[in-house]
Amino acid sequence: MIVGYVFENDINDLLKGIQHDSYPQSVTKIFLSCRRAMSKAEAILGIFIDDVEKARDIVNFDHRVLQDAHDIIAAAYRYKFDDGGQLKLGESIEEQSHRYLSGWGNWLEQELDELTGYRRFAHSVIESVIYKNTDKGYKAEHSIADILLTHYSAEDWMPPDSGYLKAYPKT
């Protein structure tokens, strides 16, 4: 995860740190959720999908192909739920950190349940991993970003002239 400022007042460094520290697990969840969704679709439809077969064989992958996807999802969480780093009454820093980790992890699971319902999202995640550093892989990464930026209405809260909206212009 690249720790930075994605939107105005994106200044909760503790929450960003929690997201950064859980990045390896979160990126793995993104891939595994999509692989599971595509495998389920294959079983339901009774068809063979070559990319799903390739995805089943993957035991590790270059995290960078899903880094922007993770970071957009993480920014959306901060935008929607950030409390500005305020402790709840009687809450310790350790309890706040646990609350942030739990909230982020639970929300990510719920989001992935929804996002994997979009075949294009799930398939693009699989393609980005299988076809890393190729034109097909880059197109898949762009597709993921497009889906996420639209899903989270990023144009409403991200600055248009920098960051993800500039890196992934609508086509």
Backbone hydrogen bonds, N-H to C=O, Kabsch-Sander energy under -0.5 kcal/mol:
donor,donor_aa,acceptor,acceptor_aa,energy
3,V,1,M,-0.7
4,G,2,I,-0.6
6,V,4,G,-0.6
10,D,7,F,-1.5
11,I,9,N,-1.8
13,D,11,I,-1.7
16,K,12,N,-2.3
17,G,13,D,-2.3
18,I,14,L,-2.2
19,Q,15,L,-2.4
20,H,16,K,-2.7
21,D,17,G,-2.8
22,S,18,I,-1.6
23,Y,20,H,-1.3
26,S,22,S,-2.5
27,V,23,Y,-2.9
28,T,24,P,-1.8
29,K,25,Q,-2.2
30,I,26,S,-2.0
31,F,27,V,-2.1
32,L,28,T,-3.0
33,S,29,K,-2.6
34,C,30,I,-1.8
35,R,31,F,-2.8
36,R,32,L,-2.5
37,A,33,S,-2.2
38,M,34,C,-2.5
39,S,35,R,-2.3
40,K,36,R,-2.3
41,A,37,A,-2.3
42,E,38,M,-2.3
43,A,39,S,-2.2
44,I,40,K,-2.7
45,L,41,A,-2.6
46,G,42,E,-1.2
47,I,42,E,-1.6
49,I,47,I,-0.5
50,D,48,F,-0.6
52,V,49,I,-0.8
53,E,49,I,-1.8
54,K,50,D,-2.2
55,A,51,D,-2.3
56,R,52,V,-2.0
57,D,53,E,-0.8
57,D,54,K,-0.7
58,I,55,A,-1.3
63,H,61,F,-0.8
65,V,62,D,-1.6
66,L,63,H,-1.8
67,Q,64,R,-0.8
68,D,64,R,-0.5
70,H,66,L,-2.7
71,D,67,Q,-2.9
72,I,68,D,-2.5
73,I,69,A,-2.3
74,A,70,H,-3.0
75,A,71,D,-2.2
76,A,72,I,-2.3
77,Y,73,I,-2.1
78,R,74,A,-2.3
79,Y,75,A,-2.8
80,K,76,A,-2.3
81,F,77,Y,-2.8
82,D,78,R,-2.2
86,Q,83,D,-1.0
91,E,88,K,-2.6
96,Q,92,S,-2.4
97,S,93,I,-2.7
98,H,94,E,-2.3
99,R,95,E,-2.5
100,Y,96,Q,-2.7
101,L,97,S,-2.6
102,S,98,H,-2.8
103,G,99,R,-2.8
104,W,100,Y,-2.8
105,G,101,L,-2.5
106,N,102,S,-2.7
107,W,103,G,-2.3
108,L,104,W,-2.6
109,E,105,G,-2.0
110,Q,106,N,-2.0
111,E,107,W,-2.9
112,L,108,L,-2.6
113,D,109,E,-1.9
114,E,110,Q,-1.7
115,L,111,E,-3.5
116,T,112,L,-2.4
117,G,114,E,-1.4
118,Y,115,L,-1.9
119,R,117,G,-0.8
121,F,118,Y,-0.6
122,A,118,Y,-2.2
123,H,119,R,-3.0
124,S,120,R,-2.1
125,V,121,F,-2.3
126,I,122,A,-2.0
127,E,123,H,-2.8
128,S,124,S,-2.6
129,V,125,V,-1.6
130,I,126,I,-2.7
131,Y,127,E,-2.9
132,K,129,V,-0.9
134,T,131,Y,-1.1
137,G,131,Y,-0.8
138,Y,134,T,-2.7
139,K,135,D,-2.5
140,A,136,K,-1.8
141,E,137,G,-2.3
142,H,138,Y,-2.3
143,S,139,K,-2.3
144,I,140,A,-2.4
145,A,141,E,-2.2
146,D,142,H,-2.6
147,I,143,S,-2.5
148,L,144,I,-2.7
149,L,145,A,-3.1
150,T,146,D,-1.9
151,H,147,I,-3.0
152,Y,148,L,-2.5
153,S,150,T,-1.6
154,A,149,L,-2.6
156,D,153,S,-2.2
157,W,154,A,-1.4
158,M,154,A,-3.1
162,S,159,P,-1.0
165,L,162,S,-0.7
166,K,162,S,-0.7
167,A,163,G,-2.4
168,Y,164,Y,-2.5
